[in-house]
Amino acid sequence: MARMQLVEAGKSYGNVRVIDELGLDVDDGSFTVFVGPSGCGKSTLLRMIAGIEEITDGELLIDGEVMNEADPVKRGISMVFQNYALYPHMSVEKNIGFGLKMAGLSKSDISERVQNAAEILKIEPLLKRKPAQLSGGQRQRVAIGRAIVREPRLFLFDEPLSNLDAELRVAMRVEIAKLHRALGTTMIYVTHDQTEAMTLADKIVVLRDGSIEQAGSPEELYEDPDNIFVAGFIGSPRMNFLSGALSSKSGIAQLDLDTGPNLKLGSIEMLSSAKDGKASVGVRPEHMLVGEKGDLNFEVKVDVVENLGGRYFVYAQTLNEENIIYEMRTSNVPKPGELVTIGAKLSDCRFFDTDGERISTKVAH
């Protein structure tokens, strides 16, 4: 196991900056997930940690030791890639143990480590097969086994499940979570799938344009996002956003929403001023209430109802054509074209200024 730290670490290709000088602390034995849209720099950051990419600025520390110039093998790291990269002419057993053979370990040591990894991953019956005889999920287990036998201090995963179908991705997520519990090794995992991030991570690092937007537990990012980007990226379906103008009466702020003059928030005191007197309110689909039951109520026109068996997501539009998604857990769902009144409690609302930064609020008493 290992503690990993990035201290003002950055990456440039000539004059092109791809990773800003950022700081990050990954705890010993934790499961940290880098997540963000395509091109945000998450895989580049992982390769900097692995030693595949040079760190242009700052430092990488593993257990307090600066590793910027250390070869990948000296960092005590094993990496699992999106591409399984198995040798087609070798058996599973030889694929898993090949790196150990190249490192000069004895046949008995290699055999013991391969058997242990196969037992952990439940692939003992596959050891004599060739990669062409395996399914995608089995090949990925072999690739993970190849990393396990090296007994690394730090595991790195670069979008390892993206080549699998939906059912296999779910199954492999569970297996990787079990693997982390069994080994207790520090793991850093890259994905563009925020569902993977939410289900696997102790700590999520949300990246955008080479910078860290927010880092914290899945619960922290979901319940207390720092900005509108994190609020919209974390959660599936995404958070709903409604824009409006702030006004004040007797020291109490209210948000006059663009959806209509009757949509006001009268019991919120803003602790920080919004720029230009404008702001947005965000509400997650599962927090939307059907009927005039909330502190915030407004009318929408239903477009599509998505039936997921036991729960429904209703896709609708407000009167000024802002998109809204809300969740229902009853079979009495509206039909497309129907007008429905929905709402939300103030405690479930999150507020953002025109730059997308979170506005601090508290409920007035």
N, C-alpha and C positions, 0 to 999 in steps of 0.2 A: 504494500500500500504506500501511497505517497501524497504529499501535499504539493499542489502546483500553484505557482503565482506568476502572473504577468504584471510587470511594473513599467508603465508608460511604453508598452510594446506597440510598435507600428510597422507597417510594411508599405514600401513604395516600389513601383516598377518605373525607373527613371523619374520623370516628373509627375507620374500618375500615382496618387495616393489611394491605396485600396483598404488599408486598415489604419484608422487614426490611432494616436498614442493612447492606449487604453490600459486600465488596471483591472485585474480580476484575481480573485482568490478562490481556489477549488480545494475544499477540505479533504483531508485524508479519509478514504473510504466512502466518499460521497458519489452520487450519480448526478452529473451536471449535463444539461442538454443545451446546445447552441441551436437556436431556432430563428427563422427569419425568411423573408422572401428570397427568391432566386437573385443572385448577384449581390447579396448583402455582405459577403465576406466570411461566412461561417466556415466553409471548407478551407479557405486560405488560412484562417486563424488556427484551425486544427492542424494543418500541415506545418505551420510555424512551430507549434508545440512538438510535433513529431520529428522535426529537423529536416523535413523534405523541402521546406521553404526557408530561406534566410530571414532572420529578424533584422529589419533595417534599423530600427530604433528601440531603445529600452532593453529590458532583461526578461528572460525566462528563468524561473527558479523552480527546481524540484527538490523538495526536502531541504530548502535553504541554500542549495548549491546552484550557482549560475551555470546554465546549460546552453547558452547561445552558440558556442563553438563546438559543443560535443556532438559526435556522430550519433545518428539515430539509435544505433545498437547500445551505445554507452548511456543513453538516457533511461534505460529500463522500461521501454515502451513497446507495446504490441498494438498493431493497427489492423482493423477490419474494414475493407473497402466495399464500395457499392458493387464493383465487379469482383466476383469470387476469386478469379485468377488462380484456378487449380490446374495442376499439370495433368493433361488428359490421359497420358500414358501410364500414370502412377495410380496405384490403389489409394483408397482413402487413408489407410494406415501410413503409407509412405508419404502422401501429401502432408499429413499432419506432422510427421516426424522429420521432414526434409530439412527444415531450418536447424533442428538440433543436430542432425548429421553433419551439416556444413559447419556447425560450431564446434564439432569434434567430440561430442558426447559419446559415451559407450553405447553399444547396442542394448544392453540391459537397462540403462537409464532411459534411453529413448523409448523402449518398449513399455516401461513402467509409466512414463509420463503420458504416452499415447493412450494407454489403457485407462488411466485415470480421467483424461479428458473425454474419452469416448463414453465412459460411465456417467460423467456429469451431464453430457449432452444427449445421452441415450441413443448413441449411434453404434454400439458394439456390433450389431448384426451387419453393419455396412462396411466394416473395415477392409474387407477383401474386394469390394466393388470398385469400379472405375467411375469417375465423375459423370460420364455419359449415362450411367445406369441410375443416377440419382435425380430426385425432384429438385426444384429450386430451393425449397426450404431445407432439404437435406444438404445441398451444396453449401448453403450459408452456414449450417451447423459445422460442417467440415472446416470452413474458413475461420469460424470462431475457435474451433478446436486447435487449429494451427497457431492461433494467438495465445490460447490458454497454456499450451505446453511450454511456452517460453517463460512462464511464471513471472510476468512483468510487474513492475510497480504501478503502472498506469495503462489502462486500456483506452484506446481511441477507436470510435466507430464513425465512419463517414457514410451516412445515409445507407446503412446496410440492408434495409428492407425495401428499398424503392423499386427493386426489380421483381418483387413478389406480388401475387394477386391479393385482393383485399382480405380474404379469409386467412391466408398464410401470414400476412402482416400481423393480424391480430394474434395468431398463435405464437409467432416468433417474438412479439412484444412481451408476452407472458413468459416465454422461455428466457429472454434476456433479463427480465426482472428477477426471475428465480436464480439465474446465474450470478447476478450481482449479490443477492442475499447469501448464496452458497460460498462465493469466493471472498466477498468483502473488499475487493480491490477497487481502487479509485477508477471511475469510468467517466469519460467525456464523450458525448454522443451528438452527432450533427444530424439534423433533419429539417425539412421544410414543412413537415406535418405537425401542426400544433397539437393534434390529438396524441401523437406519440410523445411529445414533450410533456403534456399534462399527465399522462399515465405512467411514465417512466421516471421522471426527474425528482430528485430532492431539491434541485435548484435549476431554474430556467434562466438562460441568458438570451434576451431578445436583441437581435442585431438588425441594424438598418444602415446601409451606405457606409459600412466599415466602422460604425460606432455602436456602443452598447446603449440601447434605449432604456432598459431596466433589467435588473437581475434580482431574483428572489425565489421564494418557494412558489409552486403552482397556485396555491391559495392566495398568496399575496398579490401575484400578478392578475389573477382573476377578479379578486374582490377590490383591490386597491391599485389600479393602474396609474402610472405617473403621467401618462399622456394619451391622447386619442389614438395614436398609432398602436400602442400596446393594448388598449381597450378593444380596438377593432380586430387585432390580429389574434389575440388569445380568446378562445371560446368559439364553439361551433354549434349553431350558426353564430355569426358575429353579433356584437352589440348594436342595438339600434341607436341612431343619433338624430335629434331634432334641433334645429337652429332657432334662435330667437334673440330678442333684445332685452337687456337688463334695465330695470327701473327700480326706484326706491321710494318707499313711503314710510314715514315715521321710523327711519333707520333700518327697516326691513326690506331686503331685496326681493324682487320677483322677476321671473323670466316670462316675457310676453312672447309666446312661440309664434313662428311664422304660419303655423297651421290654422290659426284662428284667434280672434281676440279673447275668447273665453278660456283659453288655455294658459293659465297663469299659475305660478308657484309662489304662494303668498306667505309660506312659513319657513323660508330659508333665509338665514343671515349670511351674506357673503363675507368671508374674512379677508379675501384679497380681491382687488378690483379687476374686472375683465377689460381687455383692451377694446377701445372703440365702442364700449357699451354693449358688445355683442358676446354671445356665448352659445354653447350647445349642451344639451342634456343627453346623457346616454343611459339606456335601460336594456338589460339583457332579455332575450326572448322569454325565458322561463319566469321572469319577474313581471311580465305584462299581465294585467288583470282584465278579464272580459266583463263588460258592463261598467257602470259608473260606481266603481268600488274604491278608486284611489284618490290621492291628492291631486293627481294629474289625470285628466280624462279627455279623450278626443275621438273623433270618428275616422274610420278608415274604410276603404273599399277593397274587398277581397279579390285577389288575382288567382292564386293557386293554393290548394291545400295538399300538403305532402303527408301521406299516411305511412308511418314507420312502425305500425303495429303496437297499439297500447299508448302511443302518443302521436300528436299531429303538429306539424309546423305550418302555420298559416302565413302566406306571403301576401302582403297588402300594400296599399298606398294611402297616404294622408290626402286631405283635400287639395293641398298644394304639391302633390306628387312626390313626396318624400317616401322612400321605401321603408317598410316596417315588416319585421318577422316576429310572430308571437307563438308561444307553445300552448297547446291544449292537451289535456289528458282525459277527454271525454269523447264519446262517439257523436255527440250532438254538435258537430262542427258546421260552420257556415258554408255556403256554396259560392263559387266564383260570381262576382258582380254584386254580392250582398254587402250592405252597409252595416258595420259593427262598431259599437263604442267600446274602446279599450282604455286602459289606464295603468297607473303605477303608483306605488307608495314613494314618498320622498326619500325614505331610508334606502330604497333601491336605486335611486338616481345618482349619477356621477356627472360632474359639470366640467366643461373645458372651454378655454378662451379661444380666440380666433387663430392663435398660433398652435392650437392643439394641446396646450399645457393644461394640466389639471388645476381647477379652481378649488381651493379649500373651502369647505362649507361646514356648517353645523346647524342642527335643528334648533330653532328658537323656542324658548319656553315662556 
